[in-house]
């Protein structure tokens, strides 16, 4: 599955001039980011699973206790699923051999074009041939507040986890922290602001993610409105890139605004799940948003419509909604206040508290449809 995330590169090089040369070649572009430079290969096998790079470059002439090609072999024997590019010189040629853990070779001297092309090549080949499942990112969005976006996002995340997909939910309502309110999370619970600003690794996320009793992990927004200004687009992009590597499904509960952060998150989403209700203002905003998405260049397939409270049309003909959208909405979720309201008041998902309810079945059907389309893993035997 295509993603716009940066390629995260780890360089293992003990010659400062070579390391500086590689940094210089990459400094003016943003598609490839150097996570770190190790001058000693002895700590690489332990650190690679933490850093989770997309590509590792190793100097075949690496000195020290562990030599370059020896380190390649250790990475392979440790079962670490990462493509490796070997740096060498013409006098000591190395042949690419994925069976031996060598997915690409760069012979010095090389140009910036050579470096970037080879990194992108092995990264794409690894994505296409690797036996790991691709993560799916779903943005739950609405052009108007009050349509049940956060409730749907929470229950959808639980529904995907219920069938075996490892799921994380991001509170993208950075200013008002809607998930904090829905789940009654303590004010002192960690948020995205508790992550380090320089480099985030898996262990950092383990300390910050909220472990919900429903079985999903949640990355919370800051607890106070004024703290939203401290969350940067760079922070969110960095965290999203890591979460995509750790989880089968990443669901983002978006805020209403089309600001820089929201547009960046929508760009990175594989599917935009857009909520609409039988309300004239919501329908008007939905039509306007569809025009905006076309101008941005989103394909129609990227956006799926969810009619929430679909059995409460308030006098609006469903056929009129279909004509306004230009297509039949992909998903319908009925209105069952007797199920939804008590669950929300207790901060629990109705797909667990009342799984046989019609509204729960509707959300589970959406989850099943998205998982099937994204081919995210589902546990054996799960219905």
N, C-alpha and C positions, 0 to 999 in steps of 0.2 A: 504494500500500500504506500502510495507516495506521501511524502511528508516534506514540509518546508524547513524542518529543524536543521540547525547547523550540524556539520560533521565534526564530531569531537575527537581530537587527535592527541595521542600520547606519544611523546618522543623519548626514546631511550638512547642517549648519546653522551659520551664522556669527553668529547672534544669541544671545548667552548666555542671555537670559531665555527664549527659545523652547526652547532645548535643555534648560534646567533644568525647564521646564514639562512637557516630554515625559517626562523622567526621573521627575518627581514622579507623573505619571499611572500609570507602570508599576511604581513601587516596591513596591506592596503585592500584586502578583501574580507568579506564577512561570512562566506559560505563554509569555511573551515576554521575551527578554533582550537588552538593548542591548550589543552588542559594543564599539562605540566611537562617538565623535562627531567627525566631521571638520569643521573650520571653514573648510577650503580645499578646493575641489573638484579642484584640480590633481593631487592624488595619488590620487584615488579609483579611476580606471581601473586603475592599477597595483596598488592594495591590495585591491580587491574579490576577485580570484581567490585571494589569500592568506587573507583572512579568511573567505571563503565564507559570507556572510550568506544567510539565506533570503529576506529582504526588505530593500530599501534605501529610505529616505525622503529626498527631496531638496527643499529649499526652492526654489521657483521664483524667489524674490527674492534668491537667493544672489548676493553681490557678489564682487569679486575678479576675477582674470584670466579665470576660467571661470564663466559665469553658469549658473543652475540648469537651464534647459531645454537649454542647450548641452551640459551634462554628461549629461543624459538621452540626448541624441543620440549622444554619444561612447561611452557604455556600450553602446548598441544596436549601433553600428558596430563596436565591438570584439568583438562576438559573445559578450558575457558573459551567461550564462543566469541572470538574476536578475530578479524582478519589482520594479518601481519605483513608489512612491507619491509624488506631488508635493504638497507643501504650498503653499497659495496663500491669497489674500485675496479677498473677494467683488468688490472693485474690479478684480481682474485674474483673471477666471475661466479655468480650464484644463479641457479636456474629456478624460476618460479615452480613450486610444486605444492599445491594445496594439501596433498596427502601427507606432506611433511610439515605442514603449518606455514608454508611460505606462499602467500597469496599474490605477491607482487614484488618486483625488484626495481630499485633505482640505482643507477651507476653514476657515481660522481665523476665530473661535475654535472649538475642538472640545472635546468631553468625553472622558473616559477611555473611555467606552463606544464613542464614535465611533472613537477611535484603535485600540482593541483589535479591534473588529469589522472595521475596514478592513484591518488587518494580517493577521488570520486569513483574511479573505475572499480577498485576493490570493494569499496563500500556498497555500491549498487549491486555488484555480483554477489556479495555476501547476503544482501537483503533478499535477492531473488532465489538463491540456492540454499540458504540456511534452513535448518529444520525448526527454527523458532517461529512462533506465531506473531503476526503483525499486530501491534496495538491499534485500537480504534478510539478516536477522540470524538465525542459527541457534545455539541454545544446546545443547551436548552435555552431558547431565546424567545422573547415576546416583545412586540412593539408597544406594549402598554402594560402597566402594572395591574395587579389585582385579578389576573387570569389564571392563577394557580401554578405559575412557573416553578417556584421552589418546591412545592408539594410534589409536582410531577417529577422534577429532577431527582429528588430524594428517593421517591418510591421506585423510579426507573433504575437508579443505581442499585438499590436493594434487590430488585427483581433480576438484574443481570448477575449479581453475586449469588443469588439463590440457585441459579442453574450452573454454578461452577466457574464463572468468569471472575478472575481477580480484579476487583473494581475499586477505583478511587474517585471521590467526588470533590471537586474544587468549588469553593464559595467564590464565584466571580463577581458577586455583588460587593465589591471592595469597600464601598463607602458605608453601606447600611448593614452588611453582614447578615443577610436574610437567613442563612442556615443556622447561625448562632441563635437567632430568635426562635426559629422553628424547633430546634432541638434542645433549647434551654441550656446551652453550653455555658459553663462558668466563665465569668469575665476574665479570669486569669489563665484560661486555657491557651496554649500557644497558638500563634498564627503564622502566616507567611513571613511576618516581620521578624520572627525569631530565628529564621535561617540566616546563615552567614552571607555577607554581601559579596565576598570575593570568589568563593568556590563552594558549591553545594555537592555533597556526596550522599550516598544512600543512608549512612548512619545518621546524618543530620536530619533527614526526613523522618527517620524512625523516632526521633525525639520530639518532633513537631506535629506529626499527623494525629488527628483525633480518632481514637479507636471507638467507633460507634457500636453499641450492643447488637445492632442489626447485622454486623459482619462486614461492614465496609469501612475503609479509611477515608477521612475527610481532611482536606487542607482548608483551614478556616481563614476568613478575612479578619482584619484587625478588629478589636472590640470597640473602638471609638471612631466616630466619623472623621475627626480631624487627622487621625492616623493614616487614613487612606492616601494622603499625599506622599507618604513615605514609601508606598509600593510603586516600584518602577516597572515599566514594560520589560526592561532587561531582566529583572528578577523573575517575572512571570514566565518569560520565554525560557529562561534557564531551568526553572523548576518543571515546566511542562515537558521539556525535552527529556529530563530524567524520569518523570512519571511515566512517560510513554514507553520507557525501557523496562520499567518495573511492573507494570500492570497490563492486563489484557484490555481493559476498558477504562478510559478516562472520561468522566462526565463533568461538564462545567455548567454550573447554575449561573447564567449570565445576568447582568443588570440590563436595564432598558436602554441606556444611552448608547449611541454610536460614536464613542470617543476613540482615541488612539489605542487604548488597551483593548477595548471590546473588538475593534476591527482586527487587531492583530490576533486575538484569540479565535475569532470567526475564520480568519484566513487559515489558521492551523487546524481547524476542525475538519474531520472527514465528513461529518454530517451535521447540518444545522437543523435541529428539531424545533420548529417554530409553532408556538401556541397561538390559537385564535379561538375566540368565543363568539356566540351570537349576540354581538354588541356592535352597534353602528360605528362607534369610535374605533374599536379594535379592528374592525374590518377595514375601515378607511386607512388606518395606520399600516395594516398588513399589506394593502395594495401599494401604498407609497414605498414601503420597505422592499417589496418585490422589484419595483423600478430601480431602487438604489442598488440592490444586489445585481441586477442586470448590468448596470453601469460599471460596477466594480469588476464584473467578469465572472461571477459565480455561475456555474452551470445549474440548470434546473434540478439536476439529479442530486446536487449537494444539499438542497433544502427539502425537508419533508414537513408537511403540515399536520398538526395535531389539533383537532377540534375538541377542546375541553368542554365539559358540561354539554355534550352533544345532544342530549335528550331534553335540553331546556333552551329551545330556540327563540323564546321571547317574541314570537310573532314574525320572525325572519324566516323566509322560506329557505331550506337547505340548498335548494337548486340555485337560489340567488347567490349564496356563498360560493358555490362551485363556479358559477359564471364569473364572479369577482376575482377568484383566485386563478381562473383560467385552467383549472384541472380539478379532479376529484381529490379531496384531502386523503392523504395516505392512512391516517389513523383517527379513530374516534374514541373518546373517553367519556363515559356517561357520568352524570351527576348523582352522587349518592351521599348527600350531606350527613345522613345518619351514620355512615361509615367513616367518611373523611374527616369531619369536624372533630369527633372525639379522639381520633388517632392523632390529629395535629395538636390538639390541646394537651395530649400526653407526650408529644414529641416522639411518637413511634410510627413506623411505616404501616399503612393499612394493608399492604401486600403481605405482611406477616401477621398483623393482629386480626385480620379478617380475609384470609386468602380466597375464600369461596365467593366473596362479594363480586358483583359484576364489574365494579370499577377496578378491583384488583386484577381480574382476568383481562381487562382491557390493557392495563399497563404491562402485564406480563406478555401479552401478545406483541406489544411494541418492542419490548426487550428481545423477544425471540426473533422478531423480524430484523432488528438491527444486528444482532449477533450472527444471524445466518448470512446477512449481506456482507458483514465485515469479516466473517470466518473466524471470529474470536473463539478461543477454546471453550468448550462446555464439558462439564464433568460427565463421565460415563454413567449412564443410567438416569441422568437428570431429565425431567420431562420438559 
